[in-house]
């Protein structure tokens, strides 16, 4: 059955500042489409979405929307200057009878419609823009990073609402879990062209890698052909000058073809370098209480962070995740309890609001004016992990073009600001990283690289993120904060936390009791004996071990896959040696964990 087109772009070309963004681009979005729009930072995803929304006019080409089709766009930076409150903005295009829709969206997305625009944060303004779009309910929704500034509960609400909706949508997002759950097709912007895959984001990365592999093979064949033709030209052209001018022209055409090929954008040269080793115990917090007026942040909370731990903090917006980090670092005094920091700590911070970047400075000044990076008497060099380096070369390592060096920070996209902040952070030596929402605005490839870099980092990481996939890939411990001052520590990442939390265990127990052949309940004396067989610490350890074992098994599989790459040893010997050492460590740790689990399981059954 044919599907009706909702929007069609044909032969779209667009140039900014003399640089081509798109050339002869075209595609159709049809009824029922749920599309992820992906591509590297700077590839033009947001610009293309604005072309689709009619906010940016292409230099050439056509944008066609059939009569009667409604298209809605979620703006990243909405203009609310004409409105008193966020609610006034969200309601502005609705009839009175539909005002209830904004109330539903406001509850799901957690924003206050009565908040004055003048006092609203950037995140609150974005949530109001998203609520406005959801309430207007257009046939085609264009969503540009809708999960930024949402906590995991709000992301889950949005995911469920979109899944149950009949609307079509095109979405830009860095959130793998969100894209995998919702999308059925993928548009990939790559070097000014758009390719379409009739499968959701879950299939994108394998498809992209295959496309790149085929491209590399074609380029290799072209290079061999040019080399062979060039050898013939040098050795035999004088003897066959008249007869083979066609072949000479063909050689020139091959060289022109190679010159016209646009190289893929490389990945940023990311690396965290650990300074001197910290003490084995990095942070020890005991019996912390903290409140702001009636709002309880922490209640009798204790935590020990060991060297090399990757600790993730999760919970609703406003629950106190950033405050807990400040308390653990000694920047915020608790009302009760104590915090003891370990020895030799070198702390590096990535802040959520990017407040460490002055928007009026140029990229060049953002690095050279930093006292921790400045080289005395030199305005063109910075100190990168103890070694002087030219500022242009270092910024190019993080994929900034030379013409951007003198541009103001405020002109950067969200992803570029994140890369600049990472560049500053990675120039320092550290052994304790504080990462407050580092994944916002980063493209998928940069997220992959950041995850690998954190895996190789020899220090300790405290992480705040709402990206469930990233948490699963990075975190070894998760602290779940809830309203009322409750903070619970779980082993593993987001999925491990979901499996271990009390509601999950109750759900599992309820399913087991409904089975026809469920095991008979134990007698009271048997239950009492089982309770005393293990100490509290041993019982907690037994519950946590399955998740730790599963995580280690996954890490071992990943390392084995890496070591199976045929050219890894010859081309990247350092990475090969590091992966080999890490694999042996993980295998030994897995054996110890399995032995401990068997020991505790036997003890529990006594």
N, C-alpha and C positions, 0 to 999 in steps of 0.2 A: 504494500500500500504506500503510495507516494505521500511524502510529508510536505506541508506547506512551508515555503521559505519565510523566515522572519526578518532577515537582513542579508544583503548581498553586497560584497565589495568586489570591484573589478578594476584591474590595472592601476592599483593605487601606488603612487610614488610620492615620496615626501623627503624634503631636505631641510635640515636645520643648520644654520651657520656655515653653509657650504659643504656640509657632510651629509651624504645620503643615509636616510634611515631605512626606507623601504624602496623597492623598485619593482614595478609590475606585479604587485601583490594582489591576490584575490582568493576569496573563499565565501561559502554560504553557511549561515546558521539556520537550521530548520526547527520546526515544531518538535519538541521532545528532546532536543539536544541538551546535554549537560557536559560542558567542555571545560577542560583545564587549559589555560593559556600559559605556556611556560617558555623560558629562555633566560639567558644570562642577564645579570644586572647591566643596564645600559643597552640592551638589545632592542628596546622600544615597545615593551609590553604595555605600559601605561599609555604611551602615545597612541598605539594602535587602538586601545580601548576607547580613548577620547575621540579618535576618528570614527569608530563605530557609534559613539554616543552623539556625534555631530558637533562636538566642542572644538575639534581641530579640523581644519579644512585641508585636504590633501592638495599637493601641487597639480597632480593629474589623477584621472580615474573617476569612478562613480561609486556612490553609496546609495543603495536602493532599499527602501523599506515599504512593503505593500500597504495600501490604505487600510486604516483601522488597526494596525499592529502597534502596540504600545511598547516602548523601550525605555527602561529606567537605568540610571547610572549612579553608583555610589561614589561620591567624590572623596578623594583622600584628604583634601583641605577645603571643606565647604565654606562658602561665604555666608556667615550668619549675622552680618552687620546690620541687617534690617529687622532683626528679631530681638525681643526682650529675653526670652527663655528658650531653652533647647526644645521644649514642647511646642512652642509657637512655630519653630522651624519645621519640626517633624509633622505637624498638622497642616502645614500651609497649603498643600495641594489636595486635601481631603474634604469631602462633604461632612457635615456635622454627624450624620448617621454612621460614618465610618471612623469616628474618633477613637472608638474602643480598640481599634486595631493598633494604634500607637501605644495604648496602655499595655496591651499584650506584649508587643515588641519591647517596650521599655522594661517590663518585668523580666523577660527572657535575656535581654542584653545588659541588664543591670545599669541603667542610667536613669537619672532623676529628671523628668520633664520640666519640673519647676526650677531647675538650676538656671540662674541668670547666665546669659551668654558671656558677659564680661568676666565672670569668675570660673568659667568652664575650662577644663584642661583640653589639650589636643585630643586625647583619647576619648573624652566625653563627647566632644564635637563629632568625632568619627562614628561613635556609637549612635548618636542622634541621626547622622546621615544614613547609617545602615537601617535604623528603625524606620525612618521615613520611606526608604525604598521598600522594605518588607511590608509596610502598611499599604503602600500604593499598589503593590501586587501587579506589576506590569507583566506582559506575556514573555518578554525577554529581559532578564536582569543582568547587568554588567557589574561585576563585583571585583573591585581592585583592593586586594589585601584585606578582606573583611575580618579576618581573625586577629589582626594586629590590635593590641590593647584590649583583647577579650581574655577573660580567664577561662579555665578549662570547662567550667559549668556552662558559661555563655556560649563557648564554641560548640559544646554538645547540643545545646538548645538550637543553635543556628543549623547545625548539621541535621538534626531531626526534622526541623521545620522545612528545610530545603528538600530533604529526601521525600517528605510527605506531600510537597507542593506539586502542582501540575505544570508549573512554570518551567520555561527553558532558561538556562543561564550560561554565561561565560565567566570564569573565575580565575583571578591571579592570586596565588598564595604560595607561601614557602612551607606550609603545613602539610607534610606528606600524608599523615593519617586522615586529615580532612579531605584532601584531593582524592585519595584512594577510595574512601568511603562513598564519595558522591558522584564522581565523573564517569562518563561513558565514552568520551572521545577526547583527543588531545590535539591542540594546535601548538606547534613548536616554531618559535621565531629563531632563526639561525642565520646570522650574517645577511639580514635584509630580506630573507625569503621565509615563507610560511609553509610548513609541511603538516599534513593532517594524518593522524592515526585513529582508526575507528575503534579504539579501545581506550579505557580510562587510564588515569595516571599510573596505576599499578603496573602497567605494561610499558610505560614510557621509557624508563631508563635502559631496559634491555634493547628496545627498538632504537634508541639514540646511539647506544654503543655499537650496535650492528651497522647503523648508517655510517658512523665514523670509521669503522673498520673497513667497510667497502670503499669509502672515500680514500682512505690511506692506500688501499690496494690499487685503486685507479691512478692515484698520483704516482705511486711507485712504478707502475707500468709506463706511464707517460714519461717519467724521468729516464727510464731505461731506453725508451724509443728515441728520445731526444739525444741521449748520449751516443747511441748507435748511429743515428743520422749525422750527428756532428763529426764523428770519427770518419764516416764515409766522405763528408764534405772536405775534410782536411786532406785525406789521403788521395782522393780521386777526382776532385772537381776540375783540375786543370786539364785532365785528359778527356773529360766528357762535358765540357763547359756548355756547348750548345744543346746537346741532346738531353741534359738533365736539369735545365733551369726550373722545370716544374717541381722536381724533387727538392731543389733549394728553397723554392717558395714554400713548399710544404713544411720544411724544417722551420722556416720563419713563423709559419702559422702555429706549429706546435709550441714554439717558444712563447708566442703571444698568448696561447691558451693557458700555459703554465703561469705566465705573469698575471693573467686575469683572475686566476683562482684566488679566493680570499681565504687566508689562513684562519683557522679556528682560533678563538680567543683562548689564551692559556689560563691556567688557574693562578691565583695569587700565590706569591712565595711566602706562605705562612710558616712560622715556627715560633713556638714558645721556648725560651731557653731558661732552664732552672739555674738559679744562682747557687750559693752555698746551701747545703742540705739543712733543712729545719730539724728541730728535735723530733723524736718519734711521735710525741704527743703534741699536736698542733694547737688544739683548743680543748679546754675542759670547763664545761659550764655545769653548775650545780644548783638545783632548786630555785630556778629563776622565776620571779613574778614580775610582771610589767603591765601597767595600765595607763591609759590616757583618759582621765576622768572616769566615766562609767564604762568605757571601752576596754575590755580585758584583752591583752595581746598574748601574754604568757601566764601560765599558772603551774607552778611547781615543775618546771621543765629542766631536764638534765640531758647533757650530751657530751660525748667524747669524740673528737675528730682526730684520727691518726694520719700520719704522713701518707700521701698518695691516695687518700680517700677522695671520692667524687660525690659530694653531698648535694642533692637537689632539694629545693624548697618548693612545695606546691600548695595551692589553696586559692580561694576566691580573691578577687581584687579587694584591697582594703583590709585584708585579714592580718597583715603585719609581717609579710615575708621580708621586705627590705629592712624593716625595723629590727627583726630578729638578727639579720646579718650585721647591722650596726651594733647591736648588743653583743654579739659574739666577738666582734672586733674591738670591743671596748670603747666605741664611739658613743654609745648610748648606755647610760647607767641603769641597771635594773632596780626595781623597787625593793627587791629582796633577792638574795642568792649571790653567787660569785662567778666570775669568769676569769680564767687563768690562761694567758696565751703562752705558747711554746717559745723556745729559744730560736734565735737567728732568723726570724721571719722577715721576708721581703715580699710585700703585698702589692699586687697590681689590680686595678679596678676598672671594669667595664660597666658604666652606669646606664640605666635604662633610659634616662631622659637626654642622653648625649650632652649633659650640661658641661662636661669638661672640654667641649669644643666651642670656641668663641665664633659665632656665625659671621662676624665682621672681619675676621682674619682670613688671609688667603691660605690655601693648602700649605704653601711654602712656609708661611709664618706660623701656622698651627704646629709645625714640627720644630722650626728653628727657635721659636720663642719659648718653648718648653724648657725650663731650667734643668730638667733631668736628661734632656737630649742635646742641649746646645753645646757646641764646641767653641771654647774661648777664642775670640778674635776671628772666627770664621762664620760668615753668614750663609755659606752655601753647603755646609756640612753639618751632620748630626751624629750623635753617638748611638750606635746600634749594638747593644749587648757588649759594650766595652771597646768597640772598634769604630773609628771615624768612617763615615760613608757620605757620598754626595747625596743631597736631598732629592735631586731629580731621579737618580738611579734607584733610590729606595722607594719613592712613590711609584715608579714604573713597575717595581716588583709587586705592587698591590693594584696593578692594572689601571693606574691613572695616566691619561695622555699628557704630553708635555704642555699643551695649550691650557690644561686645567690648573697648572701649578700656581698661577697668579690669580686665579678666580676665587671669589669669596666662598667660604664654607657653606653659607646659606644657599648657594646655587646648586649644591650637590643633592642628588636623590637620597632617599632613605638608606638604600643599600650602599651607596658611596660613602655616606657619613659613617655607617657601621664599619666599612673597610678602613676608613681613615682612623677611626678610633682603635681598631685592631692593629693598625700599623704602629700607632703610638705605644700601644700596650706591649706589642711584641718586640719593640726596641729595648724594653727593660729586661733586666734579669730579675726573676721572681721565684718564689717557692710556694706562694699562696695566691691563687687567682680568684677574684670575685667577679662573677659574670651575671649581671642583672639584665635579663631579657636580651641575650646576645643574638638570638636568631631572627629578631624582627627585621624584615626588609632584605635579608640575605637570600641570594638565589640558591637553588638546590645544590649546585656544584660546590659553591663556597661553604655551604653547610656540611657537605661531605668532608671537605678538606678540614674544616674546623673540628669536626668530630675526630678525624684521624690524628690531628695535631694534639688534641686533648688526650687521646689515648697514649701518645708517646711522651706526654709531659711528665716529668719526674717529680713534680710538686703536688700540691693539694688543691682541690677546686671546690668552691662553694658556688652553686648555680641556682638562679631563679629562672624558670621558663614555663610557658604554657604549651610548648610544642611536645606532644606526647611521644612522637617518634624519636625526637632528639633526646628526650629524657631516657628512653629505653636504651639508646645507643651509648649514652655517656655515664649515667648515674650508677653508682654502686650502693648508695644509700638514699632513701627518700624520706623527707620530713613533711608530713601532711599537717597543715595548719587549718584549724576550723574556728568559727566564731565562738567566743566564750573562753578563749585562752587555751584551748586544747591543742597540743602539738604531739604527734605520735611518730615514732621512728620506725621505718620499715627497711628491710634489706632489698636491694635491687632498684630498678627503675620504675616507670609509671605502671607498666603491666603487672610487675611483681607486686606493687602496692595495691592495685585493684584486686589481685587474687588473694592478698593477705588481709585486707581490711575486714572488720567484723561483719559488715553487711554481706560481703561475698561468702564468708564462712557460714553465716546463718542460712543464706540461700542454698549453699551446697548441702548443708545438713538437712534442710527441708526437702530437697530433692531425694536424698537418700532415704528418708523416712517414708516417702510415698511409694517406694519400690515394693512389689508384692512379696519378694523373698528377703526383705530387709532383715539384717541380723537382729536377734532378740535383744532387748535392753539388758544391760548387765545388772546383776544384783547390787544392792547398795554397798555391800562389803567389798565387791570387786571394784566398783567405781572408786570407793575411798582408797583402796590399795593402789589403783592406777594413779590417783592424784598425788600420792606421796612418793611414788617411785622416782620421780624426777624433781630436782630443785626448780625454782622459778626460772633461774638463768638457763638451766639445761632445757627446760620446756620451751622457752623462747628461742633458744638456739635450734632445737629440733624443728620448730615451725618455720624458721627462716632458711634452713639449709636447702630444701628443695629448689627454692627460687635461685639461691646462689649457685647451686649445681647446674641448673638449666642455663644460667647466664654464662658460666664458665665453659659449658659444652658449646654454646653458640660462639663464644670467642675463639675456642679451639678450631671449630669448623672454618671460621673466617680466616684465621692465621694459616691453616693448612691450605685453603684455597689460594691465599696470597703466595705461599711458598711454591705452589704448583705452577706459577707463571714461568714459562721457559727461559726468559731472558732476565729474570730478576737478579740472579747472582752476578751476571756479567755486567749488567747496566746499572744496577743499584746495590752494590755490595754492602753498604752501610745499612740500608733498609733490610736486606736479606739477613744480616747478622742479628739485627735488632729483633726481627720477627722470629728467628730461630730461638734466641734466648727467651723471648716472651712466651713462645709456644711451650718450651720446657718448663717454665715457671707455672704456666696455667695447667699443664698436665699434672705436675706435682701437687699443685693446690687442689685440683679436682680429686686426685686420689686420696688426699688427706680429708677432704670434705665428705667424700663417700664413706670412708672408714669411720669418721665421726658420726655420720648419720646412722650407719649400721649399729654402732655401739650404743647410741642413745635410743634407737628404736628397740633394741633388745632389752635395754634397761627399763624402758617404758612398759614393756610387756611382762616384766617380772611380777 
